[in-house]
Amino acid sequence: MEELTFTAYLKSKKIDPKKFYQTDSQQFNEWKVEFDQMHPNSFTQQKLFLINKVRRQNSLDLTEEVSVKKKPAMRPKIAKPKSK
């Protein structure tokens, strides 16, 4: 299983890591140290309300995200009525 980096975690929470570091580098570094020592789910539980506050201040610009190609939807198979 691939290990999640702190910047990838922030992006998954729709937080711009660069903006976050520029606005509050001390908190960024503290969170990075804590994140590296625990599971991402535990980190989320501990910082849930703080994450929301940081997200509002440093929101990730979603227009830069790479679009994900969706598979085309399958057409439903309609049974033809049997002739008499």
C-alpha positions as CSV (number, residue, x, y, z in Angstrom):
1,M,0.0,0.0,0.0
2,E,1.3,3.4,-1.0
3,E,1.9,5.8,1.9
4,L,0.0,9.1,1.7
5,T,2.2,12.3,1.8
6,F,1.1,15.3,3.8
7,T,0.7,17.5,0.7
8,A,-1.4,14.8,-1.0
9,Y,-3.5,14.5,2.2
10,L,-4.1,18.3,2.2
11,K,-5.1,18.2,-1.5
12,S,-7.5,15.4,-0.7
13,K,-9.1,17.7,1.9
14,K,-9.2,20.5,-0.7
15,I,-6.5,22.5,1.0
16,D,-3.9,24.2,-1.1
17,P,-0.5,23.2,0.6
18,K,1.4,26.2,-0.8
19,K,-1.2,28.7,0.4
20,F,-1.3,27.0,3.8
21,Y,2.5,27.1,4.2
22,Q,2.6,30.8,3.1
23,T,-0.2,31.9,5.5
24,D,0.8,29.8,8.6
25,S,4.1,28.0,8.2
26,Q,4.4,27.2,11.9
27,Q,1.0,25.3,12.0
28,F,1.9,23.6,8.7
29,N,5.1,22.3,10.1
30,E,3.5,21.2,13.3
31,W,0.7,19.3,11.4
32,K,3.3,17.7,9.1
33,V,5.2,16.3,12.1
34,E,2.0,15.0,13.7
35,F,0.7,13.6,10.4
36,D,4.0,11.7,9.8
37,Q,3.6,10.0,13.2
38,M,0.0,8.7,12.9
39,H,-2.5,7.2,10.5
40,P,-4.3,9.8,8.2
41,N,-7.7,8.8,9.7
42,S,-6.5,9.4,13.2
43,F,-5.1,12.8,12.1
44,T,-8.4,13.7,10.5
45,Q,-10.3,12.8,13.7
46,Q,-8.0,15.0,15.8
47,K,-8.0,18.0,13.5
48,L,-11.5,17.8,12.0
49,F,-12.7,21.3,13.1
50,L,-9.3,22.8,12.5
51,I,-9.1,21.3,9.0
52,N,-12.4,23.0,8.1
53,K,-11.1,26.4,9.3
54,V,-7.9,26.0,7.3
55,R,-9.8,24.8,4.2
56,R,-11.9,28.0,4.3
57,Q,-8.7,30.1,4.5
58,N,-6.6,28.1,2.0
59,S,-9.0,26.5,-0.4
60,L,-7.6,24.5,-3.3
61,D,-8.4,25.9,-6.8
62,L,-10.4,23.1,-8.3
63,T,-9.9,24.3,-11.9
64,E,-6.3,23.1,-11.7
65,E,-7.3,19.5,-10.9
66,V,-6.8,17.0,-13.7
67,S,-10.2,15.8,-15.0
68,V,-10.9,12.1,-14.5
69,K,-12.3,10.3,-17.5
70,K,-15.5,8.5,-16.7
71,K,-16.5,5.3,-18.4
72,P,-19.4,5.7,-20.8
73,A,-22.7,4.6,-19.3
74,M,-24.0,1.3,-20.6
75,R,-27.3,1.3,-22.4
76,P,-30.0,-0.8,-20.8
77,K,-31.0,-3.8,-22.8
78,I,-34.6,-3.7,-23.7
79,A,-36.3,-7.0,-24.5
80,K,-38.2,-6.9,-27.7
81,P,-41.8,-8.2,-27.4
82,K,-42.3,-11.7,-28.8
83,S,-44.4,-11.9,-31.9
84,K,-47.6,-14.0,-31.7
